[in-house]
Every structure is written in structure tokens, then in C-alpha cells.
Amino acid sequence: VKVTRLHLNWQLAPDPCRYLYDNPQTAAYLEKYLAAYQPDLVHVTSCVTLSSSILATASALGIPLVTSLTDFWFICPQIKLIKGSGELCDGQVEPVECLKCMLWDAKAYRWPKKILPETAVNHLLEEISRQPALTRKPGLRGMAFDMQERRTLLSSRLAVCDRILVKSKYVKNIFLAHGAPAGKITLLPDGEASTWKDLLPKRTPDDHTGFTTLRIGYLGHIVPVKGVHVLLEAFQTGFNDPMSNAVSPRATLRVYGDLAHDPGYTKSIETQAAGDPRIQLCGKFTRDQLPDIMAGLDVLVVPSTWPETFNHVIREGFIAGIPVIGSELGAIPEAIEPGVNGYLFPAGDSQALARLLVELANHPELLDRLRANIPPVKTLEQQTEEMAALYQAVIQEKQALKQYQIRDTPPQDSPDLVQFASQAFKAKWTPDFVAWKYFQNPAGRFYGKVAEQTNTFPGNQLDEDQTRPLGFYGNLPVRMKL
């Protein structure tokens, strides 16, 4: 696959904050690239860094356009719908609240709010956000967006897409609540590469009898929103320190993930796990290692504290025949059926998670019941077939649209308008009424558009010099007395 990289320094742009969501340079480059490459379809998997201008460019060129929503960037400049305070957010807030969230730790927000009333702070921040000469300064750059303008623009950019793909019902509902075009959203969950499962040792129904210790695992990023600290706290709460005199079920915990990704957070969980030999921070892993990793686990935990849009680890656990305990947040509950193939617990509630882990340790036969109900996992091959079919459908729809034209409405269209009124509204209009209402409107100028079928439509029966009106839109002034 040929990859073209654009090297952009957005901080040097005349309006850095705007360039992060509307970059004319990427638009100009993409326009030339698409003109030369002439693709059948464009699929945008992320606008982060490239900005939403790439959507406008592909749409303006008339190229079928598919966009995947893998995060909440179109709604939340923080991407994860988490406030600066750490609280979860549904995005249903005033634009100024988003601005304060971005500037949560900035002096431009912290200092004024110490001496000014909230309304004055809000007004000040909104005025600053509209001044590129200010927002390009350090301390504001990349944070002080004109949030209302950002919202309006990104909403319009999303609307030009021919199809909007989401991986979960949760994401679909979030974007529908924010006005995304419902008719364009398609639910298409990811498939998983599963060939590695052939290297797994076969589990028997009574596997638990061979173990006296519950083997708990975590796979994923080592960052705060993934909730590794919640898992460690639950483990140490539920399973007493082996050096103490207390009696508790036996368990081990293995954490797999890149420990260098967030050094500060890694240090905190290393401190949290220090001195407990039952906890292993195993570091990075590769897909080739999955069979060996999964073979050494009885249950996986997904303790995320942010609303994930999809989760691959759950599916990988299911491929390996391992039940999963996950946070009851975001798209995670769509994969886990409590008591059937795993369990759910309130996000961030280490006590609730501890109780579930102890229950499995005390009753290992529950693992057999959960394993028996693990559903089949959608494969990467199945997703590929679905994606190819979707691409083909979008291309055909776009080609069909090219078989119509939109034009202004002249007086000669009066007979068609009479017919439209009769069929659509059961209205008994006359040519004189149509002429007065539209073309001789005493209240002012009428704006009208007609959509008509052209002769390029397959199988049409029109003569060469004929077209067929198919739809009408009118916007007209009305004079009234109150």
C-alpha cells in the first residue's frame, strides 16, 4: 500500500486553532492528489491532524465519500468526551463549556475565574477564541477554539459524506443526538484477525480443576482512561496480601501493554503493584504472542473509565474462549452479556470489580458456564466482504445521482408544479395561482429549484430532447398582517 505523508507544522499557521479542524493546505494538496489518482471512492478513517477540509474537498469533486467515526472528534476537541475535570461528558453542553474544558489548566482560564464572575469569564474566553492573533500564542495555541464555529463547520462537513460508518450502537446514538444525518449512518462493527486461534491449546470443560489459582489478565494501552489502576485496586482489595494472615482465594494478575507510552502513569501503577509478587507488569506484546498469553489466562478484565467506541480485546478474549469482565460504559456492554459470557461492573468501581473476581475464584465452575456461552466472533474476512459491498453500493448511489440535474425553476414549469401539488398535498392548484404564488409573488422574489431526470438514466423512455421533473423545492417570502 503506497502511503503519502504530509509534513505539517500547524503551529506556524496564521490561525493554528482553526487549521486543526479546517486546514486549507491539506485541502489544496488533496485536490491535486485526487485529480491525478482519480479514485473510485475515498474512505476517511480520521480527520485528526488532516482536518475536516479533506471531506469538503472529496465531496466537491463528486467522489463517493465514506467516513468512519472511530472517536468523538467531531463533537469533542478532547476526542474522548472527558471534561478537563475528569468527569464524563455527553457533549450536550454549551460551546463555552467546551472552551473552558480545553483551557482547564491554562492560565488564561485559571486566573480570570479567580477574580471575575462566571458570565464575565465566559464572555472573555469567547472573545479571545475569535482572535487568531491571540489564539496562536503559547498557552492558547491548539486549545482556544471558536467552539460554536467549530461545531457548525464540522456538522456541515459530516453531512456531505455519502456514508458514515460507526462500530457500535453507542457511537451511533451519540452522533444522532448531535444531529448527524440518520439516513447516512451505517453500523459496521470491526472484524478480528483470528488465525492465531489455531495455535491455542484446546480447553476442556473441566479446565478449572487443574488450577487452584484464578489467572486474571489485562491487555491494552497503559494509560489512565484504560483503568489499569482500578483493576490493581480491585485485585488487592479482593485478594488479601499473601504475606498477611488473612485467608482469601488465590489469584494472579498479568498486565500486558507498553509501559513506556505514559511514563508518569506507569510509575504510579508500578508503585501500586510494588511488593506484590502476584502482579506482573509484562510490558509490550506482539500478535504472535497472543496464543501463549491467552493460554495462561482464565479471565480478562477491561476496566476502561472512558466511553470506548469499540473494544478489540473483548473479541480477542472470546476468540481464545476466555470470559471477559468489563466496565458498564460506552460500547463495552454491547459485547458482554452479564452472567452469560462475562460480567459488567460500574466504571471505576473497584469494589464491585473485586466482588466479581472473588466470586470467580471461589466458584471456578462459573468459568466453564461462561466459556460455553461465548459467541462466535466476526472475522476480518467477513468485515472485508461487508466493506466491499458497502463501497459498491455507495459508488452506485453516487453514479445514480449523476443521472439527475438540479436547475432553477422558470415559469415554464408551472404545469409540473400543479401536478406536484396535486400528488404531494392533494392541493387543487391552477396555473394562475402558481404564477401569482411563485413567479409574480407580490411579497418579493421566489427562489426555486427543480430536480429532473436526464437521458443518462438507464432504461428511460424519454426522447433525446426531453427531461422528467422529479422534485421541487421552493423558498418564498410571505407578507402577513398580525
Secondary structure, 3 states (H helix, E strand, C coil): CCCCCCCCCHHHCCCHHHHCCCCHHHHHHHHHHHHHHCCCCEEECCCCCCCCHHHHHHHHCCCCEEEEECCCCCCCCCCCCECCCCCECCCCCCHHHHHHHHCCCCHHHHCHHHHCCHHHHHHHHHHHHCCHHHHCCCCCCCCCCCHHHHHHHHHHHHHCCCEEEECCHHHHHHHHHCCCCHHHEEECCCCECCHHHHHCCCCCCCHHHHCCCEEEEEECCCCHHHCHHHHHHHHHHHCCCCCCCCCCCCEEEEEECCCCCCHHHHHHHHHHHCCCCCEEEEECCCHHHHHHHHHCCCEEEECCCCCCCCCHHHHHHHHCCCCEEEECCCCHHHCCCECCCEEEECCCCHHHHHHHHHHHHHCCHHHHHHHHCCCCCCEHHHHHHHHHHHHHHHHHHHHHHCCEEEEECCHHHHHHHHHHHHHHHCCCCCHHHHHHHHHCCCCCCCEEEEEEECCCCCCCCCCCCCCEEEEEEEECCCCCCC
